[in-house]
């Protein structure tokens, strides 16, 4: 018996010695900082957070008034069908928000189904706002299960990411903010309509886009709802601020009708940096918890072009059928935008049979003649508005007609100009 006890004690001593020799992993300060950075990037200022990817189908993802669930998804192939399940605890909340952030150039189509397999909402692809949400009101006082189904309408290989966030509706703006939700702004670019209108303006948090290797160099942001919207350009890796429109007095403008507020920058690619974030923010946020559902438009590339018109009378003209009348000069004032380019000019306010031909000389000394009995003269114009006939300055007009006088004809200018230009 004594020998058995001695043997057990010896065995226990050897085990303790061996255990003491096993290396114990101690978290260094840099490890803790790394974990903190990951948490901060995925859920800034969020008290509780749960995350999944499209390799997980976790039916235990639970949303409460303080806990948010996020799915970071991506398409591996064009016929992918990805499903997520999320559970919403309605015992402490009256509604839930399903938020969608498009972070790649592929076009996802997202459907949301309730526990009875009824489709209750969907998010379309295409040239839609990059961030959207849908709020569902509770129909039960228990836990409700939802299925989120994502397919792809247009597949762009290696650029097919998206994010789905399910949260308390009071957290919509917060959860859609941050570089992790940045949309590639180039996907909205084409030669004529190169802007996208988003569903809200930032208030307590910021609105992020990303731009990669883009050669078109005008950035324009405009809204009619707020005069304190500004933007920063940040390096993609370090997030260092390269530019802040709040400190650039030339960036803030108003529209011709004094309705819209415009932030505009030429050549946003700074110091040769072709990859950067665009962070849109509000320098004077309002005191509110709900999201500010007012439109905000942003475009990069060609300027935002707006059509407009201007009418002026040139006074009574003396006519004859053999030669042109003396030149009538009118001045287009500086209230017309400097970027204005003429699309066409038209005569109005008289019987067109009185005029055989008429001529117009632009401020650039470009002379054009109408067709016989024609009422308008057209000018070539490009979508960028810069290449075309300038409108501001002195115009000269002369007429050849069938009667001796032409009383107060009107010249009607149809032109296009750049917002903020």
Buried (B, 14 or more C-beta within 10 A) or exposed (E): EEEEEEEEEEEEEEEEEEEEEEEEEEEEEEEEEEEEEEEEEBBBEBEEBBBBEBEEEBEEBBBBBBBBBBBBBBBEEBEBEBEBBBBBBBEEBEEBBBBBBBBBBBBBBBBBBBEEEEEEBBBBBEBBBBBBBBEBEBEEEEBBBBBBBBBBEBBBEEBBBBBBBBBBBBBBBBBBBBBBBBBBBBBBBEEEBBBBBBBBBBBBBBBBBBBEEBEBEBBBBBBBBBEBBBBBBBBBEEEEEBBBBBEEEEBBBEBBEEEBBBBBBEEBBEEEBEEBBBBBBBEEBEEEEEBBEBBBBBBBBBBBBBEBEBEEEBEEBEBEEEEBBEEBEBEBEEEBBEBBBBBBBBBEEBEEEBBBBBBBBBBEEEEBBBEEEBBBBBBEBEBBBBEBBBBBEEBBBBBBBBBEEBEEBEBBBBBBBBBBB
